[in-house]
Amino acid sequence: YQAPMEPHGLIAHWQGDRLTVWEPSQWLDGMARTYAEWFGVPFENVRLVSPFIGGGFGSKAFAYGYGAVAAMAAKMLGRPVKLVVTRPQTFTAYGGRAATRQTVALGANAEGRIQSIVHRGVNETSVDGMWVEPLGSVTSIMYATPNFSSRQNVVRVNTVVPGALRAPGENPSAFGIESAIDELAYEVGIDPLEIRLRNYAEQDPEAKKPWSTRQLREAFAAGAEAFGWSKRSPEPRSMRDGNQLIGWG
């Protein structure tokens, strides 16, 4: 959940049918358009001023209900209105990462080469809003496979509408497929890094076109060398620092 040190807040001021909002923003154009739609004024009548953002992590990319409240109060009172979200309200005034449930099934041969990927997932949203966490976004492009299937459902629950949190979709999707790849490596007895290299996608698996840029193979090599991957023991629970078990993956 995003809880930046710098709280969410704004000052709203109307001059006739023109609205000026001083508010930290990660998406000036989008937030200004939202205010324009809320109050039925032309987009060019909304000015959003955001010289500083502070911490946002995705939570300051959209206009939220508290902004509408401040702007409405300013319009009714005929004077600028300042609103600051309290620390407890950071957990209810906007949404964090949507909870997900994922199932990934991999089919591979004895050499660890993936023959099929099946990804099923579900994410939560609120009863009065919609948020889709694209759970197949990373799964569909990471590894070369002749057979791929992805399906996702969204379930409404009694919660705040989820929102953007540090790369929406990519993190949950990567967690699902990479966890499955680690389990596959263990089952077939192949080093987790080696199995990723064997299934490296030399081109976009969906579009069947070359990447414009992709240095993942080089990143694997640099990372492995930097922290001594070759010295890692593949046996679970075999690496210790005194009484502490060491995970290295």
BABAGU-290147 format. One record per residue (C-alpha): residue number from 0; chain; x, y, z. Coordinates in steps of 0.05 Angstrom, whole numbers, plus 5000, padded with zeros to 4 digits. Example, Ala and Ser with C-alpha at 12.3 -4.5 7.8 and 13.67 -1.06 7.14 Angstrom:
// residues 2
PT   k c east north   up
PT   0 A 5246  4910 5156
PT   1 A 5273  4979 5143
This chain:
// residues 249
PT   k c east north   up
PT   0 A 5000  5000 5000
PT   1 A 5026  5069 4983
PT   2 A 5037  5112 5045
PT   3 A 5084  5167 5023
PT   4 A 5115  5213 5075
PT   5 A 5086  5272 5038
PT   6 A 5010  5267 5048
PT   7 A 4958  5277 4994
PT   8 A 4925  5345 4992
PT   9 A 4905  5403 4949
PT  10 A 4881  5475 4944
PT  11 A 4823  5489 4897
PT  12 A 4804  5558 4873
PT  13 A 4749  5580 4824
PT  14 A 4750  5644 4784
PT  15 A 4684  5643 4747
PT  16 A 4681  5577 4709
PT  17 A 4757  5568 4712
PT  18 A 4786  5521 4764
PT  19 A 4858  5523 4789
PT  20 A 4881  5464 4831
PT  21 A 4948  5462 4867
PT  22 A 4959  5388 4877
PT  23 A 5018  5339 4872
PT  24 A 5007  5300 4808
PT  25 A 5040  5243 4770
PT  26 A 4993  5255 4711
PT  27 A 4976  5328 4701
PT  28 A 4936  5320 4637
PT  29 A 4894  5261 4662
PT  30 A 4877  5293 4729
PT  31 A 4858  5359 4697
PT  32 A 4812  5323 4649
PT  33 A 4779  5288 4707
PT  34 A 4765  5354 4743
PT  35 A 4737  5382 4678
PT  36 A 4690  5322 4670
PT  37 A 4668  5326 4743
PT  38 A 4646  5398 4738
PT  39 A 4625  5401 4666
PT  40 A 4674  5454 4644
PT  41 A 4721  5453 4583
PT  42 A 4788  5420 4593
PT  43 A 4824  5485 4579
PT  44 A 4787  5517 4638
PT  45 A 4824  5473 4688
PT  46 A 4895  5490 4709
PT  47 A 4932  5440 4751
PT  48 A 4994  5466 4786
PT  49 A 5043  5413 4812
PT  50 A 5114  5439 4824
PT  51 A 5129  5384 4873
PT  52 A 5102  5313 4879
PT  53 A 5139  5281 4937
PT  54 A 5127  5207 4946
PT  55 A 5072  5180 4902
PT  56 A 5088  5109 4877
PT  57 A 5026  5112 4833
PT  58 A 4978  5140 4885
PT  59 A 4984  5211 4858
PT  60 A 4968  5193 4786
PT  61 A 4893  5203 4790
PT  62 A 4842  5253 4817
PT  63 A 4803  5224 4875
PT  64 A 4739  5238 4912
PT  65 A 4771  5284 4964
PT  66 A 4793  5329 4906
PT  67 A 4721  5334 4883
PT  68 A 4699  5351 4954
PT  69 A 4750  5407 4959
PT  70 A 4734  5435 4890
PT  71 A 4659  5432 4904
PT  72 A 4668  5467 4971
PT  73 A 4710  5522 4938
PT  74 A 4656  5532 4886
PT  75 A 4600  5536 4938
PT  76 A 4639  5583 4984
PT  77 A 4668  5627 4930
PT  78 A 4737  5623 4961
PT  79 A 4798  5577 4958
PT  80 A 4793  5513 4999
PT  81 A 4851  5472 5024
PT  82 A 4844  5398 5040
PT  83 A 4897  5351 5068
PT  84 A 4887  5276 5075
PT  85 A 4904  5251 5144
PT  86 A 4951  5192 5154
PT  87 A 4895  5142 5172
PT  88 A 4856  5165 5111
PT  89 A 4913  5144 5065
PT  90 A 4885  5074 5071
PT  91 A 4815  5094 5050
PT  92 A 4820  5157 5007
PT  93 A 4851  5119 4949
PT  94 A 4867  5047 4931
PT  95 A 4932  5008 4935
PT  96 A 4952  4944 4900
PT  97 A 4894  4899 4883
PT  98 A 4896  4831 4917
PT  99 A 4905  4775 4867
PT 100 A 4900  4700 4864
PT 101 A 4940  4666 4809
PT 102 A 4950  4596 4783
PT 103 A 5006  4582 4733
PT 104 A 5014  4514 4700
PT 105 A 5077  4498 4659
PT 106 A 5089  4441 4612
PT 107 A 5162  4426 4597
PT 108 A 5206  4369 4572
PT 109 A 5263  4336 4610
PT 110 A 5312  4389 4586
PT 111 A 5269  4442 4619
PT 112 A 5245  4473 4553
PT 113 A 5175  4501 4563
PT 114 A 5122  4473 4517
PT 115 A 5062  4508 4546
PT 116 A 5042  4562 4596
PT 117 A 4972  4568 4625
PT 118 A 4960  4628 4670
PT 119 A 4894  4638 4707
PT 120 A 4882  4696 4754
PT 121 A 4832  4738 4791
PT 122 A 4838  4807 4823
PT 123 A 4793  4846 4869
PT 124 A 4759  4912 4855
PT 125 A 4707  4952 4893
PT 126 A 4631  4946 4888
PT 127 A 4626  5015 4855
PT 128 A 4689  5019 4813
PT 129 A 4730  4978 4765
PT 130 A 4805  4962 4767
PT 131 A 4837  4908 4726
PT 132 A 4907  4885 4745
PT 133 A 4935  4857 4680
PT 134 A 4962  4792 4707
PT 135 A 4984  4764 4640
PT 136 A 5025  4824 4619
PT 137 A 5093  4795 4638
PT 138 A 5075  4721 4630
PT 139 A 5059  4732 4556
PT 140 A 5127  4761 4538
PT 141 A 5179  4731 4584
PT 142 A 5191  4662 4556
PT 143 A 5189  4627 4489
PT 144 A 5134  4575 4485
PT 145 A 5092  4548 4427
PT 146 A 5029  4546 4470
PT 147 A 5003  4601 4515
PT 148 A 4936  4614 4548
PT 149 A 4918  4669 4597
PT 150 A 4850  4686 4628
PT 151 A 4831  4733 4684
PT 152 A 4768  4750 4723
PT 153 A 4753  4810 4767
PT 154 A 4714  4802 4832
PT 155 A 4677  4858 4867
PT 156 A 4688  4862 4942
PT 157 A 4675  4914 4996
PT 158 A 4739  4953 4990
PT 159 A 4767  5018 4962
PT 160 A 4777  5018 4887
PT 161 A 4849  4992 4877
PT 162 A 4898  5035 4840
PT 163 A 4967  5041 4810
PT 164 A 5025  5019 4853
PT 165 A 5095  5017 4824
PT 166 A 5085  4987 4755
PT 167 A 5012  4964 4755
PT 168 A 5005  4893 4730
PT 169 A 5078  4879 4719
PT 170 A 5096  4862 4791
PT 171 A 5039  4814 4806
PT 172 A 5046  4782 4737
PT 173 A 5121  4773 4744
PT 174 A 5112  4743 4814
PT 175 A 5065  4690 4786
PT 176 A 5106  4667 4727
PT 177 A 5174  4672 4761
PT 178 A 5151  4632 4821
PT 179 A 5127  4578 4773
PT 180 A 5194  4579 4736
PT 181 A 5231  4569 4802
PT 182 A 5187  4509 4818
PT 183 A 5198  4480 4749
PT 184 A 5274  4487 4757
PT 185 A 5270  4449 4822
PT 186 A 5227  4394 4793
PT 187 A 5272  4381 4733
PT 188 A 5337  4392 4771
PT 189 A 5362  4450 4729
PT 190 A 5394  4513 4756
PT 191 A 5341  4569 4760
PT 192 A 5384  4616 4719
PT 193 A 5401  4564 4667
PT 194 A 5328  4545 4657
PT 195 A 5311  4618 4644
PT 196 A 5366  4623 4592
PT 197 A 5342  4560 4558
PT 198 A 5273  4590 4550
PT 199 A 5296  4661 4533
PT 200 A 5249  4694 4484
PT 201 A 5292  4719 4427
PT 202 A 5231  4754 4398
PT 203 A 5163  4777 4422
PT 204 A 5126  4711 4433
PT 205 A 5059  4742 4416
PT 206 A 5075  4790 4359
PT 207 A 5130  4746 4330
PT 208 A 5172  4808 4319
PT 209 A 5243  4825 4342
PT 210 A 5251  4866 4405
PT 211 A 5268  4939 4395
PT 212 A 5313  4931 4455
PT 213 A 5322  4875 4505
PT 214 A 5384  4864 4548
PT 215 A 5355  4813 4597
PT 216 A 5407  4760 4579
PT 217 A 5463  4810 4593
PT 218 A 5428  4830 4658
PT 219 A 5425  4757 4680
PT 220 A 5500  4749 4667
PT 221 A 5519  4814 4702
PT 222 A 5476  4798 4763
PT 223 A 5502  4727 4769
PT 224 A 5574  4750 4766
PT 225 A 5562  4808 4815
PT 226 A 5537  4765 4872
PT 227 A 5571  4699 4857
PT 228 A 5514  4657 4832
PT 229 A 5561  4600 4814
PT 230 A 5578  4591 4888
PT 231 A 5505  4580 4907
PT 232 A 5485  4512 4934
PT 233 A 5422  4487 4899
PT 234 A 5400  4443 4957
PT 235 A 5343  4474 4999
PT 236 A 5362  4492 5070
PT 237 A 5436  4478 5056
PT 238 A 5462  4549 5063
PT 239 A 5471  4578 5133
PT 240 A 5501  4637 5169
PT 241 A 5508  4611 5239
PT 242 A 5438  4590 5260
PT 243 A 5405  4629 5204
PT 244 A 5382  4596 5140
PT 245 A 5403  4635 5078
PT 246 A 5358  4640 5017
PT 247 A 5394  4656 4953
PT 248 A 5351  4660 4891
